[in-house]
Amino acid sequence: MVSNDIFLAELERLYRLRNQPLTPFTHAVAASVFETMTLALSDVEHERRLLRVLPAPTGSGKTSCAIAFASALVKAGGSVLLLANSVNNCQDIYSELKQLLGEKVAIWSRDHNSTSFEANPAYDQFHLGEVGDYPALIATQQKFGMDPEVLRCLTDGSYRQLIIVDERPEHTQVAQITLRETEEAHGLAKERLSLDEDGVKTTFTRALGELCGCLSDLMEWREGGQSFEELELPRAPLLEISRGLQIAKLRARLTRGTDEPVALMSSLEVFVQAALNHKAFISRKIGHKRDATFVGYDLKWPVISGTVILDATGDIDGVDELYRPQTLASVPSADYRDLSISFLPPPSFTTLKALKADLEKKTVRQSLTRWLQDIINEHTEVGEKVLVVSHKAFTDTSEFRSASWNDRTVEGIWFGAHIGSNRWREFTTVIMIGEFWLPRKVTVGQTNAFKETTVSGTLSDAIGGTGVRGDFSRLARGELMRQLKQLTMRGAARVLDDKGVAAPMKLFLWGHEGLLMALQPKVFPGSPRSIDLGIKTTTVTGTGRRGVVLDLMRYLKDSEAEFISSADILRDTSIVLKEHARKLKDDPVFQEFLSGHGLVYIATRGAKGRSGFERT
């Protein structure tokens, strides 16, 4: 076991090498890291299969503490595997751990492979067959997914004691495939595998043809709107396809050339294996036939004793509430008192719901760029550094890159990428445009993978109505909040002082308003009340339930009163509270909002029996 004194000595040494002070807040985080890592080593000893998650805030030094613990463990005679989400992050960890451990640490990636033609001469090189000789090994999460046994094993045949995963891995895999894509795979098989020596089509090709016929039969038009229905496919062709894809020579012939066949066969393989395990369904919409999608899902990341995951949003992404093998560690919270949050008035040329699709149009991208230029000119200063977060279809286009920003430094990133990067820590303004919602069929697949269950029936049966509910809603909201916090925290607010107070930063949002109002105390603890720029809180923005909930939350958030009566609400917003009381009671976002803002609904109060909200 590692003693706390040795661990702290390694941590102090690491910070001396950086010429940085070791703050009291990092010491507090280090205590959580030491406790969690020690428990993980105990899990190995007692054969407890758990994934321990450290949700310490971005910029808190949790990766540094993990590096120090890894060094202390190796010096105590132990062994460790560290996994990062990119080659660059692996290289950063390797560079620091090598200063602590010298020749006892190795790194394995394409760029460090001494047999690769693409090896970077600036990097240390290693043979895969030699990495078991090193007690400390660093690799990408992707490499671990491909060769977990090779990376875990030491030369003597034993397993590494501790696995540290920097940033949340992809726990699940959800493969989507259409009939057209399955027919393309069948066409590739007929073209590239041709006939065998006996003049008979290969078993694999016949099985693919049979699968195409089965999928086609399932796609007949049905009444009832969108549905997610469990698939019942014959096992024989699925088994033949699965066996065929395991044959390296056969797969190489199918996937030669461009990357498209590789992606197609990978999706096909995941789907077929999921279907064999009764974890596949068909997703289709009313009146559509050829557009139906076949979805297969399963767990991807192995549950191995001695695993610790460093994930700043592990406490808000919803996974912990669904996935039994995962457990959260207790960590200190950052203080976002100097983070200002403002909601932007929407542009006139598109809507939040239509934004992602509209960005395929050049005219919309041009209009959005002009709108963004006005926002930046109004709310930032000359010389300021601004980070824009949106869909890749906007921030990775010529319209955005070629725009003039009036003497500001403006860079763009997109949803689903750049998590973990420290590159923009000097950017004092972050603007997030749009929201990152996973497709419903992906959410259904991921949720059922975590719960290790199947899906059946209609959309209403699967997700609780026309919108996601329950566990499905929890995971969808969690991923939205994860993207929000991870990507906005690329800016200056990731820099924490010695007490854990984040550096001043301005955050502007178009989107996320309802959820962030509800979850702000949890997502950005200590942050001041958010501001609505150009949005009148006394005007109802929607007649549906979501519009009413959003306007009511805006009104309650801005009120200073100890008791906000239904009469006050009616006078200022035109909302008749009693007409919506039952729906508000069943709305999880609104209930989160009340809890986070210290409000309680009172059905009747006083002699006149007024209803309203009381501040606790």
C-alpha positions as a printed Julia matrix, in Angstrom:
616×3 Matrix{Float64}:
   0.0     0.0     0.0
   1.01    3.64   -0.48
   1.41    5.85    2.58
  -0.09    9.32    2.56
   3.31   10.84    3.38
   4.98    9.29    0.32
   2.06   10.36   -1.87
   2.23   13.97   -0.64
   6.02   13.98   -1.1
   5.56   12.97   -4.76
   2.86   15.59   -5.22
   5.08   18.34   -3.76
   7.95   17.19   -5.97
   5.71   17.38   -9.06
   4.66   20.94   -8.28
   8.28   21.95   -7.62
   9.22   20.62  -11.04
   6.51   22.87  -12.49
   7.61   25.83  -10.37
   4.04   26.09   -9.1
   2.73   26.42   -5.54
   0.77   23.54   -4.02
  -2.37   25.28   -2.74
  -4.59   24.37    0.22
  -7.41   23.56   -2.21
  -5.22   21.1    -4.14
  -4.28   19.57   -0.76
  -8.02   19.07   -0.09
  -8.44   17.43   -3.51
  -5.35   15.3    -2.81
  -7.02   13.92    0.32
  -9.98   12.75   -1.79
  -7.65   11.29   -4.42
  -5.62    9.39   -1.81
  -8.74    7.95   -0.17
 -10.28    6.91   -3.51
  -7.08    5.35   -4.89
  -6.54    3.45   -1.64
 -10.1     2.12   -1.77
  -9.54    1.06   -5.38
  -6.45   -0.94   -4.36
  -8.56   -2.51   -1.62
 -11.15   -3.44   -4.27
  -8.47   -5.5    -6.03
  -7.53   -7.25   -2.8
 -11.16   -8.12   -2.0
 -12.2    -8.72   -5.65
 -14.83   -5.95   -5.65
 -15.75   -5.05   -9.24
 -16.34   -1.3    -9.06
 -15.63    1.84  -11.05
 -14.76    4.62   -8.6
 -15.41    8.11  -10.0
 -13.63   11.23   -8.73
 -15.82   14.22   -9.74
 -13.34   16.88   -8.59
 -13.93   20.15  -10.49
 -12.1    21.14  -13.65
  -8.76   22.75  -12.81
  -8.66   21.36   -9.28
  -5.45   19.36   -9.82
  -7.02   15.89   -9.75
  -4.9    14.7   -12.71
  -1.75   16.0   -11.0
  -2.72   14.17   -7.81
  -3.33   10.99   -9.82
   0.13   11.28  -11.42
   1.7    11.7    -7.97
  -0.17    8.69   -6.59
   0.89    6.58   -9.59
   4.52    7.51   -8.92
   4.2     6.71   -5.22
   2.57    3.35   -6.02
   5.37    2.34   -8.4
   8.05    3.39   -5.9
   6.29    1.21   -3.32
   6.62   -1.77   -5.67
   3.21   -1.53   -7.33
   2.07   -1.09  -10.92
  -0.35    1.22  -12.71
  -2.02    1.86  -16.07
  -3.01    5.46  -16.89
  -5.48    6.08  -19.72
  -6.21    9.46  -21.33
  -8.69   10.5   -24.02
  -6.12   11.76  -26.55
  -2.51   11.21  -27.61
  -1.63   14.78  -26.57
  -3.01   14.23  -23.06
  -1.1    10.93  -22.86
   2.1    12.71  -23.84
   1.57   15.39  -21.18
   1.06   12.76  -18.46
   4.07   10.75  -19.7
   6.35   13.79  -19.68
   5.55   14.54  -16.04
   5.5    10.96  -14.77
   8.85   10.31  -16.44
  10.37   13.14  -14.38
   9.17   11.34  -11.25
   9.87    7.71  -12.26
  12.61    7.89  -14.87
  12.87    4.66  -16.9
  10.05    2.88  -15.02
   7.34    4.41  -17.22
   6.37    3.72  -20.85
   3.77    5.16  -23.23
   1.92    3.32  -25.98
   0.14    4.98  -28.91
   0.53    5.14  -32.67
   2.97    8.03  -32.31
   5.11    6.1   -29.79
   5.1     2.76  -31.63
   8.67    2.07  -32.77
   7.4    -0.21  -35.57
   5.03    2.41  -37.01
   5.9     4.28  -40.19
   4.19    7.31  -38.65
   6.32    7.33  -35.49
   7.14   10.84  -34.3
  10.92   11.09  -33.94
  10.47   13.66  -31.16
   8.75   11.05  -28.97
  10.23    8.13  -27.05
   9.54    4.87  -28.9
   8.44    1.51  -27.46
   7.6    -1.96  -28.76
   4.2    -3.3   -27.73
   5.88   -6.52  -26.62
   8.04   -4.58  -24.16
   5.42   -2.49  -22.33
   4.82   -5.27  -19.8
   8.34   -4.66  -18.49
   7.37   -1.2   -17.23
   5.45   -0.9   -13.93
   3.83    2.36  -15.15
   2.19    2.49  -18.58
   0.27    5.3   -20.29
  -2.07    4.74  -23.24
  -5.17    6.17  -24.87
  -8.63    4.98  -23.9
  -9.07    3.88  -27.51
  -6.0     1.61  -27.36
  -7.28    0.09  -24.12
 -10.59   -0.67  -25.8
  -8.73   -2.55  -28.52
  -6.14   -4.41  -26.39
  -7.16   -4.34  -22.7
  -5.36   -7.57  -21.8
  -2.11   -6.53  -23.48
  -2.03   -3.19  -21.67
  -3.09   -4.6   -18.28
  -0.62   -7.5   -18.2
   2.91   -7.36  -16.85
   5.68   -9.6   -18.14
   5.29  -12.02  -15.22
   1.64  -12.61  -16.17
   0.12  -10.58  -13.32
  -2.25   -7.64  -13.82
  -1.5    -4.02  -13.05
  -2.94   -3.11   -9.66
  -4.47    0.23  -10.5
  -6.15    1.66  -13.61
  -6.53    5.46  -13.69
  -8.8     6.83  -16.44
  -8.44   10.57  -17.12
 -11.83   11.86  -18.34
 -14.94    9.71  -18.59
 -14.64    6.83  -21.08
 -17.41    5.71  -23.42
 -19.17    3.23  -21.17
 -21.62    2.11  -23.87
 -21.64    1.44  -27.58
 -24.73    2.18  -29.67
 -24.59    1.07  -33.31
 -27.1     2.44  -35.83
 -27.56    0.8   -39.19
 -30.19    1.08  -41.93
 -31.45   -1.46  -44.44
 -29.64    0.46  -47.18
 -26.34    0.2   -45.29
 -26.88   -3.52  -44.68
 -27.49   -3.93  -48.42
 -24.24   -2.02  -49.07
 -22.4    -4.48  -46.82
 -24.01   -7.36  -48.72
 -22.9    -5.77  -52.0
 -19.33   -5.45  -50.75
 -19.36   -9.11  -49.72
 -20.6   -10.24  -53.16
 -18.05   -8.07  -54.91
 -14.97   -8.71  -52.78
 -15.49  -12.23  -51.48
 -16.91  -13.45  -54.78
 -17.3   -17.25  -55.08
 -15.36  -19.91  -53.26
 -13.49  -22.78  -54.92
 -16.64  -24.88  -55.2
 -18.53  -22.13  -57.03
 -20.86  -21.55  -54.09
 -21.29  -18.14  -52.46
 -19.6   -17.87  -49.12
 -21.59  -18.6   -46.0
 -20.93  -15.05  -44.83
 -22.38  -13.51  -47.98
 -25.46  -15.73  -47.82
 -26.0   -14.79  -44.18
 -25.8   -11.09  -45.01
 -28.36  -11.55  -47.76
 -30.66  -13.35  -45.35
 -30.29  -10.55  -42.81
 -31.23   -7.98  -45.48
 -34.4    -9.95  -46.2
 -35.31  -10.14  -42.5
 -34.79   -6.42  -41.98
 -36.83   -5.6   -45.07
 -39.73   -7.71  -43.77
 -39.69   -5.81  -40.49
 -40.02   -2.44  -42.19
 -43.56   -2.7   -43.44
 -45.58    0.44  -42.66
 -47.49    0.41  -39.38
 -49.91    2.73  -37.6
 -49.14    4.36  -34.28
 -46.41    6.96  -34.8
 -42.79    6.56  -33.82
 -41.93    3.31  -32.12
 -38.96    1.56  -30.56
 -39.62   -2.16  -30.9
 -37.38   -5.02  -29.86
 -36.04   -7.02  -32.8
 -36.59  -10.72  -33.15
 -34.12  -11.95  -35.76
 -33.12  -15.54  -36.61
 -29.89  -16.47  -34.85
 -28.32  -18.52  -37.64
 -27.42  -15.65  -40.02
 -26.39  -13.45  -37.09
 -23.97  -16.11  -35.86
 -22.48  -16.57  -39.33
 -21.98  -12.83  -39.77
 -20.43  -12.51  -36.31
 -18.04  -15.4   -36.98
 -17.11  -14.02  -40.38
 -16.23  -10.58  -39.06
 -13.87  -12.19  -36.55
 -11.75  -13.61  -39.41
  -8.99  -11.08  -40.02
  -8.43  -12.03  -43.67
 -12.13  -11.82  -44.53
 -12.56   -8.48  -42.78
  -9.45   -7.06  -44.48
 -10.91   -7.9   -47.9
 -14.23   -6.27  -46.98
 -12.72   -3.05  -45.61
  -9.84   -2.3   -48.0
  -9.74    1.15  -49.55
 -11.49    4.1   -47.9
 -12.63    4.44  -44.29
 -16.33    3.98  -45.11
 -16.25    0.15  -45.27
 -14.33    0.05  -41.96
 -17.0     2.13  -40.19
 -19.79    0.15  -41.86
 -18.42   -3.23  -40.8
 -17.74   -1.99  -37.26
 -21.35   -0.81  -36.92
 -22.59   -4.06  -38.41
 -20.49   -6.11  -35.99
 -21.77   -4.22  -32.91
 -25.38   -4.44  -34.12
 -25.19   -8.16  -34.87
 -23.64   -8.97  -31.5
 -26.26   -6.85  -29.73
 -29.06   -8.59  -31.64
 -27.69  -11.98  -30.58
 -27.94  -10.77  -26.95
 -31.5    -9.4   -27.39
 -30.24   -5.81  -27.14
 -31.43   -4.41  -30.45
 -34.5    -2.54  -31.63
 -36.0    -0.82  -34.66
 -36.7     2.92  -34.54
 -39.13    4.33  -37.12
 -41.49    7.21  -37.64
 -45.07    7.32  -38.86
 -45.44    6.87  -42.59
 -41.74    6.11  -43.12
 -40.41    2.81  -44.37
 -36.92    3.01  -45.87
 -35.83    5.54  -43.24
 -36.18    3.16  -40.29
 -33.03    2.64  -38.23
 -31.9    -0.58  -36.57
 -30.1     0.04  -33.29
 -27.92   -2.29  -31.24
 -26.51   -1.42  -27.84
 -24.36   -2.88  -25.12
 -21.87   -1.99  -22.42
 -18.41   -1.26  -23.79
 -16.07   -0.3   -20.95
 -15.04   -3.25  -18.75
 -15.73   -3.16  -15.01
 -12.33   -4.05  -13.51
 -11.38   -3.94   -9.85
  -8.95   -1.15   -9.1
 -10.35    1.35  -11.64
 -10.59    5.07  -10.84
 -12.17    7.52  -13.32
 -11.29   11.23  -13.12
 -14.4    13.02  -14.36
 -15.26   16.61  -13.42
 -18.92   16.09  -14.38
 -19.38   12.62  -12.91
 -21.81   14.07  -10.37
 -24.14   15.69  -12.94
 -24.11   13.4   -16.01
 -26.8    11.02  -14.7
 -24.71    7.87  -15.18
 -24.18    7.3   -11.47
 -27.94    7.06  -10.91
 -28.33    4.34  -13.56
 -25.15    2.28  -13.49
 -24.78    0.01  -10.46
 -21.01   -0.76  -10.75
 -20.16    2.94  -10.57
 -19.74    4.81   -7.28
 -18.96    8.49   -6.65
 -16.2     9.71   -4.34
 -16.66   12.73   -2.1
 -14.63   15.73   -3.32
 -14.3    19.45   -2.5
 -16.42   21.83   -4.59
 -15.11   24.79   -6.54
 -16.58   28.24   -5.88
 -17.89   30.08   -8.97
 -18.75   33.36   -7.27
 -16.97   35.34  -10.02
 -18.69   33.55  -12.92
 -21.37   35.71  -14.52
 -24.01   33.8   -16.51
 -26.21   35.6   -19.05
 -28.88   34.2   -21.35
 -28.91   35.76  -24.81
 -32.08   36.77  -26.66
 -32.52   34.38  -29.62
 -31.82   35.49  -33.18
 -34.74   36.04  -35.54
 -33.63   33.77  -38.41
 -33.71   30.35  -36.68
 -34.86   28.59  -33.53
 -33.0    26.6   -30.91
 -34.7    23.4   -32.04
 -33.99   23.97  -35.73
 -30.46   25.35  -35.34
 -28.48   22.17  -36.01
 -30.38   21.4   -39.22
 -30.4    25.04  -40.35
 -26.62   25.25  -40.07
 -26.42   23.14  -43.24
 -27.46   26.33  -45.06
 -24.75   28.86  -45.86
 -27.15   31.78  -45.44
 -27.94   30.71  -41.87
 -24.23   30.37  -41.02
 -23.62   33.85  -42.41
 -26.54   35.31  -40.43
 -25.37   33.55  -37.25
 -21.86   34.95  -37.73
 -23.22   38.5   -38.03
 -25.42   37.96  -34.95
 -22.42   36.66  -33.03
 -20.29   39.63  -34.1
 -22.91   41.97  -32.63
 -22.98   39.98  -29.37
 -19.18   40.05  -29.07
 -18.95   43.78  -29.87
 -21.59   44.59  -27.26
 -20.47   42.38  -24.4
 -16.67   42.14  -24.67
 -13.75   44.56  -24.71
 -11.14   45.18  -27.4
  -8.23   42.8   -26.84
 -10.34   40.26  -24.93
 -10.09   36.54  -25.68
 -13.42   34.88  -26.53
 -14.16   31.16  -26.89
 -17.25   30.2   -28.91
 -18.83   26.77  -28.38
 -21.44   25.48  -30.81
 -22.14   22.75  -33.35
 -19.22   21.76  -35.56
 -21.3    22.77  -38.59
 -20.8    26.37  -37.46
 -17.49   26.78  -35.58
 -15.53   24.58  -38.01
 -16.59   26.42  -41.19
 -15.14   29.15  -43.38
 -17.92   31.55  -42.35
 -16.75   31.43  -38.74
 -13.0    31.2   -39.37
 -12.89   34.1   -41.84
 -15.04   36.47  -39.77
 -13.65   39.77  -38.46
 -14.0    40.11  -34.69
 -13.09   43.79  -34.24
  -9.73   43.35  -32.45
 -10.83   40.46  -30.23
  -9.18   37.04  -30.24
 -12.0    34.62  -31.06
 -11.66   30.84  -31.38
 -14.28   28.16  -31.8
 -14.79   24.6   -30.54
 -17.72   22.24  -30.88
 -19.91   19.87  -28.9
 -18.54   16.37  -28.4
 -14.85   17.36  -28.6
 -12.04   19.2   -26.76
 -12.99   17.91  -23.28
  -9.91   17.97  -21.06
  -7.98   20.57  -23.04
  -6.2    23.32  -21.13
  -5.52   25.43  -24.22
  -8.06   28.24  -23.65
  -7.55   28.91  -19.92
  -6.78   32.59  -20.62
 -10.07   33.2   -22.44
 -12.2    35.41  -20.2
 -15.48   35.11  -22.15
 -17.2    31.94  -23.33
 -20.25   32.03  -25.6
 -22.24   28.81  -26.08
 -24.69   28.73  -28.98
 -27.22   25.89  -29.11
 -27.62   22.67  -27.15
 -26.21   19.17  -27.53
 -29.08   16.68  -27.28
 -28.38   13.09  -28.23
 -30.92   11.51  -30.63
 -33.68    9.74  -28.71
 -32.79    6.35  -30.1
 -29.21    6.79  -28.85
 -30.48    7.83  -25.41
 -32.77    4.79  -25.29
 -29.88    2.53  -26.29
 -27.46    4.0   -23.75
 -30.0     3.94  -20.92
 -30.9     0.31  -21.53
 -27.23   -0.59  -21.82
 -26.54    0.92  -18.39
 -29.58   -0.85  -16.95
 -28.68   -4.06  -18.85
 -32.22   -4.49  -20.09
 -34.1    -4.75  -23.39
 -36.53   -2.31  -24.99
 -39.97   -3.17  -26.32
 -43.26   -1.57  -27.28
 -43.97    1.91  -28.59
 -42.17    5.17  -28.0
 -44.62    5.92  -25.18
 -43.77    2.62  -23.49
 -40.03    3.09  -23.89
 -39.55    6.71  -22.88
 -42.75    7.68  -21.11
 -44.71    9.73  -23.66
 -43.91   12.15  -26.46
 -40.84   13.37  -24.55
 -38.24   11.44  -22.6
 -39.11   10.68  -18.98
 -37.6     8.92  -15.99
 -34.19    7.29  -16.49
 -34.14    8.26  -20.17
 -34.7    11.92  -19.27
 -32.09   11.75  -16.52
 -29.43   10.52  -18.93
 -30.4    12.97  -21.7
 -30.31   15.94  -19.32
 -27.09   14.69  -17.78
 -25.29   14.56  -21.14
 -26.54   18.06  -21.95
 -25.21   19.39  -18.63
 -21.94   17.49  -19.09
 -21.3    19.15  -22.46
 -22.29   22.54  -21.01
 -19.93   22.4   -18.04
 -17.02   20.59  -19.67
 -16.85   22.93  -22.67
 -17.54   26.22  -20.89
 -14.86   25.26  -18.35
 -12.24   25.33  -21.1
 -12.14   29.08  -20.39
 -10.68   31.08  -17.49
 -13.06   29.65  -14.88
 -11.03   26.43  -14.9
  -8.26   28.34  -13.08
  -8.85   27.95   -9.32
  -7.09   29.9    -6.58
  -5.73   28.49   -3.32
  -9.25   28.39   -1.84
 -10.91   26.83   -4.86
 -12.43   30.08   -6.15
 -12.62   30.13   -9.96
 -11.1    33.02  -11.89
 -13.56   35.66  -13.19
 -15.24   34.69  -16.45
 -18.3    35.77  -18.43
 -20.54   33.05  -19.81
 -23.2    33.84  -22.42
 -25.72   31.2   -23.45
 -28.32   30.77  -26.13
 -30.03   27.65  -24.87
 -29.87   25.6   -21.64
 -31.96   28.21  -19.82
 -34.55   26.02  -18.11
 -32.17   23.26  -17.06
 -29.4    25.6   -15.94
 -31.81   27.69  -13.87
 -32.88   24.46  -12.2
 -29.41   22.96  -11.77
 -27.17   26.04  -11.47
 -26.44   25.54   -7.74
 -25.24   22.03   -8.56
 -23.44   22.74  -11.86
 -21.78   26.02  -10.84
 -21.95   26.17   -7.03
 -21.65   29.65   -5.6
 -22.33   31.43   -8.91
 -24.51   34.56   -8.75
 -28.01   34.67  -10.16
 -28.09   34.36  -13.94
 -29.24   37.32  -16.05
 -31.69   37.31  -18.97
 -30.43   39.77  -21.59
 -33.34   41.28  -23.48
 -35.84   38.69  -22.19
 -38.85   40.12  -20.38
 -39.75   37.92  -17.42
 -43.29   39.34  -17.35
 -44.15   38.02  -20.81
 -45.24   34.44  -21.38
 -43.07   32.95  -24.15
 -45.08   29.79  -24.72
 -48.56   28.38  -24.2
 -47.39   24.79  -23.72
 -46.17   23.31  -20.46
 -42.5    23.96  -21.19
 -43.14   27.62  -21.97
 -45.12   28.08  -18.76
 -42.46   26.32  -16.67
 -39.67   28.43  -18.19
 -41.5    31.71  -17.56
 -42.43   30.71  -14.03
 -38.81   29.8   -13.22
 -37.61   33.13  -14.62
 -40.09   34.99  -12.47
 -39.37   33.07   -9.27
 -35.6    33.35   -9.82
 -35.78   37.14  -10.0
 -38.14   37.58   -7.05
 -36.8    38.75   -3.67
 -40.05   38.08   -1.77
 -40.27   35.54    1.04
 -43.65   34.41   -0.26
 -44.67   34.68   -3.93
 -48.43   34.22   -4.13
 -50.48   32.9    -7.02
 -52.02   36.38   -7.24
 -48.57   37.92   -7.72
 -47.76   35.37  -10.4
 -51.08   35.98  -12.2
 -50.62   39.74  -12.08
 -47.05   39.75  -13.4
 -46.99   36.79  -15.8
 -50.64   35.93  -16.62
 -49.96   32.37  -15.43
 -52.9    30.8   -13.56
 -50.99   28.68  -11.07
 -53.81   26.29  -10.15
 -54.25   25.29  -13.8
 -50.67   24.0   -13.9
 -50.12   22.86  -10.3
 -50.36   19.12  -11.02
 -48.07   19.27  -14.05
 -45.56   21.39  -12.13
 -45.55   18.83   -9.33
 -44.67   16.07  -11.82
 -42.06   18.09  -13.71
 -38.56   16.93  -12.58
 -36.81   20.05  -13.91
 -39.16   22.39  -12.06
 -38.84   20.38   -8.86
 -35.01   20.54   -9.17
 -35.37   24.31   -9.59
 -37.44   24.68   -6.42
 -35.0    22.55   -4.42
 -31.93   24.4    -5.7
 -33.42   27.82   -5.01
 -34.86   27.04   -1.58
 -38.52   27.31   -2.6
 -41.47   25.22   -1.44
 -44.94   25.16   -2.96
 -47.71   25.99   -0.47
 -51.21   24.91   -1.48
 -52.99   27.28    0.93
 -51.74   29.96    3.31
 -53.48   32.33    5.7
 -57.15   33.11    6.13
 -57.65   33.72    2.43
 -56.06   30.39    1.58
 -53.61   31.83   -0.94
 -51.37   29.39   -2.76
 -47.83   30.2    -3.82
 -44.14   29.57   -3.19
 -42.42   30.15    0.14
 -38.69   30.7     0.5
 -37.16   28.39    3.11
